[in-house]
Structures are given as C-alpha cells and as structure tokens.
C-alpha cells in the first residue's frame, strides 16, 4: 500500500516556561517551530532493576519530528537495582562502547515515547494511517559523527547525568526512526536508518575538556532556571561513527 506521511502542525507556547536549548551544530535549522521539552524513563536490556531517564527536546518540521537528546541520567544515589548496570556501563575496557549503547537505546526510546503518545491521541477512525503497512511517522536525530561523553551531578533532579558532546562537527550523522503500529503484535515496528553527512570522518585522538558546568535539562518557570550541573570528572575519549 502507498505509504501515507502525516503532516502535523503544532504550535508550542512557552509564555510561562523556559528551558536550556542545547542544539547540535549538525541540526539543519531552517525551521521556525520552537522546541518543546520532554522526558521518559526506560531500562537497558539485561538490567530491569535500574530506571534511566532521558531528557530531550523535540519539534515538528516539514512533517517530521526532530529530536535532540539533552542528557541521560540515573538516580543519585543510584537505586539498589543499578549496581550491575553501573558495573557494566563503566567497565574500563568497554566504557565508550557501553555508553554508546546507552545513548542509542535512549534515542529509540525517545522516538517510541513520542510516537505512542501521538498514536494514542488519534481518534479511532484515523489510527489506520499509522498502522503498518499503511503509514509511519519519522523521528530524526542530528549529531556529530565524532563525540565524547561527560558526566555531571544534577542536584535539581537528584541524578547523575551523562552528556554527549561533539569532538568535531566537520562531519555529521542523521539518525532516522520510522515507526508504525503493528496491529498483529500490538507493538511498534521500528526501522532505523543512519546517514553520514559530509566526507571522511576526522576524529581527534584527545577529547576536548569537559565543561565544568552544563545546563540542567527540563522545563522550568521563566526566571527560575536552577543552577547548572557540576562536572563529576567522568570523561571518555572521542569515538568516530554514525551508529
């Protein structure tokens, strides 16, 4: 069947709320729709006892939803169920690989959270438009092809947060999730496509110094943005790749 792409026009009002917009330099821009702030929780495969929160910004442009991950965090002090997860995450031999996996999982979870919220809001007569194989909806992430990770203490949310920062913005990645609702399995079907934007990836061997502070994620009353997060000293080498 012919794929149907829904075009949605939503106006976000921020007259009484503000948030820090940390937007990737790789974002194509050219869209006047403002971002709005959201978050969702998830667990990593194999670690069901550890709840993780991903904070992100999103907006709809040209019938697609652009998503910007802000931070990924877990409770401070960590939940008792996070012991094995943290041992895995910060394994000194595989830290970058494991934090990458955490980030990729968070991207997909953010896209699925947005899709499910929108799909459930549709009237019954319109849901077929987003049911496989009739149609799908797009969620696009843009970021550098060369990144490193930094850790921060978020006293506002009582979390330890991880931030992905660019080592270089000469080459970018576009990660696209196409999601539809499978009426047979009663679950979402997700197709992920990654595209490199630019030429050969150039990744420095030494990462930039992690900023000593970083904006707290989330939405706040105007004029009441909390003090920024403080660095924990956690830093990883630069890693090249578009997932």
C-alpha positions as CSV (number, residue, x, y, z in Angstrom):
1,X,0.0,0.0,0.0
2,X,1.1,3.5,-0.6
3,X,2.8,5.0,2.4
4,X,1.0,7.9,3.9
5,X,3.1,10.5,5.7
6,X,1.1,12.6,8.1
7,X,1.8,16.3,8.2
8,X,1.0,17.8,11.6
9,X,1.1,21.5,12.5
10,X,1.5,22.1,16.2
11,X,2.2,25.4,17.9
12,X,4.1,25.2,21.1
13,X,3.6,28.1,23.6
14,X,6.3,28.9,26.1
15,X,4.9,32.1,27.6
16,X,5.4,30.8,31.2
17,X,8.2,28.2,30.8
18,X,11.8,28.2,29.7
19,X,14.5,25.6,29.2
20,X,18.1,25.4,28.0
21,X,18.2,24.7,24.3
22,X,21.5,22.9,23.7
23,X,21.1,22.2,20.0
24,X,23.6,20.2,17.9
25,X,25.6,22.3,15.3
26,X,24.6,19.5,12.9
27,X,20.9,20.3,13.1
28,X,20.0,21.6,9.6
29,X,18.0,24.5,11.0
30,X,15.7,26.4,8.7
31,X,12.7,25.7,10.9
32,X,10.8,28.3,12.8
33,X,8.9,25.9,15.0
34,X,10.2,26.1,18.6
35,X,11.4,23.1,20.5
36,X,9.5,21.7,23.5
37,X,11.0,19.8,26.4
38,X,10.1,16.2,27.4
39,X,11.5,13.2,29.2
40,X,10.8,9.5,29.5
41,X,12.1,6.6,31.5
42,X,13.4,3.2,30.3
43,X,15.6,0.3,31.3
44,X,18.5,-1.3,29.5
45,X,18.2,-4.9,28.2
46,X,19.5,-7.2,30.9
47,X,19.2,-4.6,33.7
48,X,15.4,-4.3,34.5
49,X,16.0,-3.0,38.0
50,X,17.6,0.2,37.0
51,X,15.4,3.1,35.9
52,X,17.1,5.5,33.5
53,X,15.7,8.9,32.4
54,X,16.3,10.6,29.1
55,X,15.7,14.3,28.7
56,X,15.1,15.6,25.2
57,X,13.8,18.4,23.0
58,X,11.6,17.9,20.0
59,X,9.7,19.9,17.3
60,X,7.9,19.1,14.1
61,X,9.4,20.4,10.9
62,X,8.2,19.5,7.4
63,X,6.1,16.5,8.5
64,X,9.0,15.0,10.5
65,X,9.8,15.3,14.2
66,X,13.4,16.5,15.1
67,X,14.6,15.2,18.4
68,X,17.6,16.5,20.4
69,X,18.8,14.3,23.3
70,X,19.9,16.6,26.2
71,X,21.1,14.2,28.9
72,X,20.6,10.7,30.2
73,X,20.6,10.1,33.9
74,X,20.0,7.8,36.8
75,X,19.2,8.5,40.5
76,X,21.8,9.9,42.8
77,X,22.5,7.9,44.9
78,X,21.8,5.1,42.4
79,X,18.9,2.7,43.0
80,X,19.9,-0.6,44.5
81,X,18.9,-2.3,41.3
82,X,21.6,-0.2,39.4
83,X,24.6,-2.0,40.8
84,X,25.1,-4.4,37.9
85,X,24.2,-1.8,35.3
86,X,26.8,0.6,36.6
87,X,29.4,-2.1,36.7
88,X,28.6,-2.8,33.1
89,X,28.4,0.8,32.0
90,X,31.7,1.9,33.5
91,X,33.7,-1.2,32.6
92,X,37.1,0.4,31.9
93,X,37.7,-1.9,28.9
94,X,34.4,-1.0,27.2
95,X,33.1,2.2,28.7
96,X,32.8,4.1,25.4
97,X,31.1,1.1,23.7
98,X,28.6,0.7,26.6
99,X,27.8,4.4,26.9
100,X,27.2,4.4,23.1
101,X,24.7,1.6,23.5
102,X,23.0,3.5,26.3
103,X,22.7,6.6,24.0
104,X,21.4,4.6,21.1
105,X,18.8,2.9,23.3
106,X,17.7,6.3,24.7
107,X,17.3,7.7,21.2
108,X,15.0,4.9,20.2
109,X,13.1,5.1,23.5
110,X,12.5,8.8,23.0
111,X,11.2,8.2,19.5
112,X,8.9,5.4,20.6
113,X,7.6,7.6,23.5
114,X,6.7,10.4,21.1
115,X,5.1,8.0,18.6
116,X,3.0,6.2,21.2
117,X,1.7,9.5,22.7
118,X,0.7,10.7,19.3
119,X,-0.8,7.4,18.1
120,X,-2.9,7.1,21.3
121,X,-4.2,10.7,20.8
122,X,-5.6,9.9,17.4
123,X,-9.3,9.2,17.0
124,X,-10.1,5.6,16.2
125,X,-11.1,6.5,12.6
126,X,-7.6,7.9,12.0
127,X,-5.3,5.4,13.7
128,X,-5.1,3.3,10.5
129,X,-2.9,6.0,9.0
130,X,-0.1,5.0,11.3
131,X,-0.7,1.2,11.3
132,X,1.7,-1.0,9.4
133,X,2.0,-1.1,6.4
134,X,-0.3,1.8,5.8
135,X,2.0,4.5,7.1
136,X,4.6,5.5,9.6
137,X,6.0,8.6,11.3
138,X,9.5,9.9,11.2
139,X,11.8,11.0,14.1
140,X,15.1,12.5,13.1
141,X,18.2,13.0,15.3
142,X,21.2,15.0,14.1
143,X,24.6,14.9,15.7
144,X,28.3,14.9,15.2
145,X,30.0,11.8,13.8
146,X,32.7,12.2,16.4
147,X,31.7,12.5,20.0
148,X,32.8,12.0,23.6
149,X,30.9,11.8,26.9
150,X,31.0,13.8,30.1
151,X,29.4,13.2,33.5
152,X,27.5,15.7,35.7
153,X,25.8,16.0,39.0
154,X,22.2,17.2,38.7
155,X,21.1,18.4,42.1
156,X,17.8,19.7,40.8
157,X,16.6,16.2,39.7
158,X,18.9,14.3,42.2
159,X,20.5,12.5,39.3
160,X,23.9,11.7,37.8
161,X,23.7,12.7,34.2
162,X,25.7,11.8,31.1
163,X,26.0,14.2,28.2
164,X,27.2,13.5,24.7
165,X,29.4,16.3,23.3
166,X,30.9,16.8,19.9
167,X,34.7,16.4,19.4
168,X,34.4,17.7,15.9
169,X,31.4,19.0,13.8
170,X,33.0,18.7,10.4
171,X,31.1,15.5,9.7
172,X,27.5,14.9,10.9
173,X,25.1,12.0,11.3
174,X,21.4,11.8,10.6
175,X,19.7,9.0,12.5
176,X,16.1,8.4,11.4
177,X,13.5,6.3,13.0
178,X,10.4,5.3,11.1
179,X,7.7,3.9,13.4
180,X,4.3,2.4,12.8
181,X,1.8,0.4,14.9
182,X,1.7,-3.3,14.2
183,X,-1.9,-4.4,14.8
184,X,-0.9,-8.1,14.8
185,X,1.7,-7.9,17.5
186,X,0.1,-4.9,19.2
187,X,3.6,-3.3,19.3
188,X,5.5,-0.7,17.5
189,X,7.6,-1.6,14.4
190,X,10.8,0.5,14.3
191,X,13.1,0.9,11.2
192,X,16.3,2.8,11.9
193,X,18.4,4.4,9.1
194,X,21.7,6.2,9.6
195,X,23.2,8.6,7.1
196,X,26.6,10.3,7.2
197,X,26.5,13.9,6.1
198,X,29.9,15.0,4.7
199,X,33.1,13.3,3.8
200,X,35.6,11.2,5.7
201,X,35.2,11.3,9.5
202,X,38.1,13.1,11.2
203,X,38.2,12.4,14.9
204,X,40.8,13.9,17.2
205,X,42.7,11.4,19.5
206,X,42.3,13.7,22.5
207,X,38.8,14.9,23.5
208,X,38.0,18.5,24.4
209,X,38.0,19.2,28.1
210,X,34.5,18.6,29.5
211,X,32.9,21.9,30.5
212,X,32.9,22.4,34.3
213,X,29.2,23.0,34.2
214,X,26.3,22.1,31.9
215,X,22.7,23.3,31.8
216,X,20.1,21.3,33.8
217,X,17.7,19.6,31.4
218,X,14.0,20.1,31.5
219,X,11.4,22.9,31.5
220,X,11.2,25.4,34.3
221,X,9.2,28.5,35.1
222,X,10.6,31.6,33.4
223,X,13.3,33.2,35.5
224,X,13.6,30.1,37.8
225,X,16.2,28.0,35.9
226,X,18.2,26.2,38.6
227,X,22.0,26.3,39.0
228,X,23.8,24.4,36.3
229,X,25.0,20.9,36.8
230,X,28.6,20.3,38.1
231,X,31.1,18.1,36.4
232,X,31.8,14.7,38.1
233,X,35.2,14.3,36.3
234,X,33.8,11.5,34.1
235,X,35.1,11.8,30.5
236,X,35.6,9.5,27.6
237,X,37.9,9.5,24.6
238,X,36.5,10.7,21.2
239,X,34.8,8.0,19.2
240,X,34.0,8.1,15.5
241,X,31.0,6.6,13.8
242,X,27.4,7.1,12.8
243,X,26.0,4.1,14.7
